[in-house]
Amino acid sequence: MQHTVLLIVTSHDRLGNSAQGTGAWLEELAQAYFVFADAKLNVEIASPRGGSAPLDPSSCAPPWLSPTGERFLADATAMSKVRATLALGALDVDRYSGIYLVGGAGAIWDLPESVALGVLIGSMVERRRPVAAVCHGVGGLAAARDRLGVPLVRKRKVTAFSNAEEDQVGYTSLLPVLPENLLRSLGADYSCAEPWQEHVVADDLVLTGQNPASAAPLARALLRRLTPS
């Protein structure tokens, strides 16, 4: 049976009270998508609201747009999945061998508050299937609790977009919460590398990546943890 991996993106499209748009960060989405698609896995994309999901405009233009991002934008199949994402509340968890939470600043608004995402993550962990998250998407792990209400990330080794990186991009005062602060507040064992350096952390089957440079290595780490099909 062919593996199916679910990529989860934000539905949030506005950077706080500013006029600046946000959404999923294209590089993180594209890198993960092609790691899985090129390995001949089925790839589906879901979001909290379903339907068309926003891509962060900054990530779709120079200097952030990479050849992998350009490949994604030119891929009709990939883009059709972004324009018609599945709704998180309408998913059958048994379809998925692994899930991957994509970053982009928008993710810190809606992923941590998604009850459906918390249920999905908890169900994956119970089934011993890998859960990965990168950059601001790691904040989505805050949605998951065990049956006693204990946060999934408590005492787990994790990483996410760092406070230093937030300062460098000017997001510190715009976001409702910073991923590093959120994870620490939940009792996670947070670590990070220097800004913009690749950093992937594995704690059993919960895998996290710090920033866009970590997106592809994180996806490859998830791929290695899939059971043989």
DANOR-V544181 format. One record per backbone hydrogen bond with DSSP energy under -0.5 kcal/mol. CO is the residue of the C=O (numbers start at 1). NH is the residue of the N-H. Records with the same first field share a line. If there is no record, write none. Layout:
CO: NH, NH
This chain:
3: 42
4: 97, 98
5: 7, 44
6: 100
7: 46
8: 102
9: 48
13: 22
14: 16
15: 18
20: 15
23: 106
24: 26, 56
25: 28, 29
26: 30
27: 31
28: 32
29: 33
30: 34
31: 35
32: 36
33: 37
34: 38
35: 39
36: 41
37: 40
42: 5
44: 7
45: 86
46: 9
47: 88
51: 85
54: 24
56: 59, 60
57: 60
58: 61
61: 64, 65
66: 70
67: 71
68: 72
69: 73
70: 74
71: 75
72: 75
74: 76
75: 79
76: 80
77: 81
78: 82
79: 83
80: 84
82: 53, 85
85: 51
86: 47
87: 90
88: 91
91: 93
92: 95
93: 96
97: 130
98: 6
99: 132
100: 8, 102
101: 134
103: 25
104: 107
105: 108
106: 109, 110
107: 111, 112
111: 114
113: 115
114: 118
115: 119
116: 120
117: 121
118: 122
119: 123
120: 124
121: 125
122: 126
123: 127
124: 129
125: 128
130: 99
131: 207
132: 101
133: 209
134: 137
135: 138
136: 139
137: 140
138: 141
139: 142
140: 143
141: 144
144: 152
146: 149
150: 146
151: 154
153: 156
156: 158, 189
158: 191
161: 180
162: 166
163: 167
164: 168
165: 169
166: 170, 171, 172
167: 170
171: 174, 175
178: 182
179: 183
180: 184
181: 185
182: 186
183: 186, 188
184: 187
187: 155
188: 190
189: 158
194: 197
199: 210
201: 208
203: 206
205: 131, 207
206: 203
207: 133
208: 201
209: 135
211: 214
212: 215
214: 218
215: 219
216: 220
217: 221
218: 222
219: 223
220: 224
221: 225
222: 225
223: 226
